[in-house]
């Protein structure tokens, strides 16, 4: 009788433990499923490679933290219907895209950051030239607004901390420098945002790619309602 009672108690204890483990297992599975449902979709391997570290650069560029880049702003070749001739650079300000027009109704599309309120610009010009790892010199008006920039009055040396980044493409209108640039940035979260002082910023990887493929003298069109450039203090 005693043996039977012990066996019954052992069975009940084992059953209780099993029930607890089963319940715990269900809870864990549900939690894991919920966490997985909240994860961003996996980044394609080709995108990871496209934005991998660039150790060969004069100032080695780290890999892009793709957690902070919306997938719609990945560099991509896309169909693009336009009357602009191949080689033209088109900045689509409402959608935060820059297109480099190609043959056959295609274009290379880049996500970009643009000028914040009060620094927007639009119109036509051309890419006069580009510079690798340029020096940045803030204009006096900008230094007046941001006194901490006084240290760079005669120019900030190139590097990852320089606002122009890995490359700068200089925008002219006729023979006049508009003081606007297409330049690099390592601030991934600013792509798709209006944050700069009027310039177009691309990720370092993307501005390097654009600079390697654009020809000097190529037309540039900034799509906006404003009919012409309205120059404001340079850059960032």
N, C-alpha and C positions, 0 to 999 in steps of 0.2 A: 504493500500500500504506500509505504514511504517512497519507494522507488518510482511508483507511478506518479505520485504527487510531484516529485522532483522533476521527472521528465516533462510533466505538464507545465510546471513553472518555467523550465528551460525553453520549451516550445514557445510559450507566451513571450518570454524575454527576447528570444530570437526574432519572433514575428514583429515585436515592437521595434527592434533595431532595424529590421528590414524595411518596415513601414517608414521609419524616420529617414533612412538612407534614400528610399524611393522618393519621398517628399522633397528631400534636399536636392536630389538629382533633378527633379522636375523644376525646382526653383532656379537652379544653376543654368539649366538648359534655356529656360525662358529668359533669364537675364542676359545670357550670352547672345541669344537670338536678337534680343532688343538692342544690345550694344552693336552687333554686327549690322543691324538695319540702319543704324545711325552713322556708320562709317561712310566716307566718301567712296565713290567707285574707284577701282584700281586704276592707276595711271599706266597707259600703254608703254611697253618697253621702248618703243622708238621715241616717245616723248621724253622718257627718262634719259635716254642717250643724247637727245637733242639739247637738253638742258643740264648735261653733266658738267663737272668741273673742267676748267680750261687752264691747266697748269702751265701751258706753253706761252701764255700771255705775259707781257712785260710785268704786269702785276697779276699774279694768278687769281683767276676768277673762280669762286666756289660754285658748286652746283646750286641751281635754283631750288628753293624750298617750295615744292609744288603744292604743298598744303595751302598756300596763300595765293595761288593763281587759279582763277576760274578756268575750267577747261575750254571755254569758248575763246579764250585769249591765247591759246597755244598757237605757235607759228604754223601756218598751214597754207598749202596751195589750194585755191578755190576758184570756181567759175565766177567771173566778174564782168558784167556787161557795162561798158562805158564807151563814150566817144573819145576819151583821151587815148593818145597813142602809146604803144608799148614803151616802157622805160619811165613813164610818168609816175610820180609818187603822189598818191591821193590820201589825204587825211580826212577820214569820216568822223568828224567830231561828235555828232550825236550818239554814235555807237562805239566810240573809243577804239577804232580800228585805223591802221595805216595799211594801204595797199600799194604794192609795187607792180604796176601793170605789165603783163607779159603778152606774148603772141597767143592767138587762138582763143580769145575770150577768157583767159585765165589771169590770175594775179596771185602773188605771194601776200598773204595777209598776216599782220602782226597786231597783237593787242598793245595798246598804248595808254599812257597817262597824259592828261592835257592841262591847260591853264585853268586855275580856279577863277571864281567870279571876280571880275574887274581886270582880268589879264587875258581874256579870250582874244583870239586874233583869227583872221580868215583872209582869203584872197588867193592870188597867184604869184608865184615867184619861180625860182629855180635853185637846184642844189649847186652851189658854186664850187665847193670843195669839201673835203673831210679831213679830220685829224685823228690820229691814234693817241689815246691817253693825253688829251689836251690840257693846257693850263686854263683855269677859270679865273676871270677877273670881274668881280662884281662892280657894276656902275655906281657912281656916287649916290644916285637917288636911292638905290637899294641899301647902301651902307647907312644912309640917313634913316631909313626905316628900321634897319637891323644893325645897330651899332656893333654887335659882336662880330660882324664881318670886316671890321676895320683892319684886322690882322691880314686880310687878303686883298687890301687895296691895290697892291702891286702884283697880284696874281697868286692863286693857290696852286701848289705843285700838283702834278697828276697823281692819280692813285684811286683806290677803291672809295676813299672818302670824298674825292673831288665830285662836285655836283654834275659834271659833264660825263663822268664815267669813262668807259673803255673807248668810246668813239663819239665824235661830234660831227654832224653834217651841217654846214653853214648855209643858211637860206638868204639869198639875195633877191632883190626886185630890181631888174635892170643892173646898173652898176652899184646899187646901194645895198649895204648890209642892213637887213631888216632887224638885226640883233636877236632874231629867233634862231633856235637850233633844234635839230633832232639829235637826241643824245642818250647815253646809257644810264641805267640806274640798277642798283642792287636791291632796291626797296620793292620787293615783289608785290606787296599788298597795295601799292599805288597804281598798278595797272588796272585800267577801267575806272579810274577816279580823276576828278579835277583837283589837282593839288599843286601844280607847278606855277611859275610866274609867266606863263605864256608859251613855254616851249613844249615840244612833243618828246616824251620820254619812253624809251623801249628798254626791256631787259638787256643787260650787257650782251647776252648771247644773241639777241635779236638785232641789236644795233650793229654788232660786228658782222652779222650775216648780211644786213642791208648794205652796210658800207662796202662790203666786198662785191656787191652785185650792182649797185647803182653807178651810173656814169655821171661825171661832172658835167654840169650844164643841163641835166635832166629837168624837165618841168616839174613843178610842185603845185598842187591844188589843195587848198584847205576848204572843205565844204562847210559853209556856214551862211547865215543870212547877211553878215557884214560884207560889203562889196569889195573891200580892199584892206590891206594891212593897216593896223593902227599900232605902230611901234610903242612899246612900253619898256621900262627897264629890264635888262637882260635876265633872263635865263633861270631857272633852276627848277 
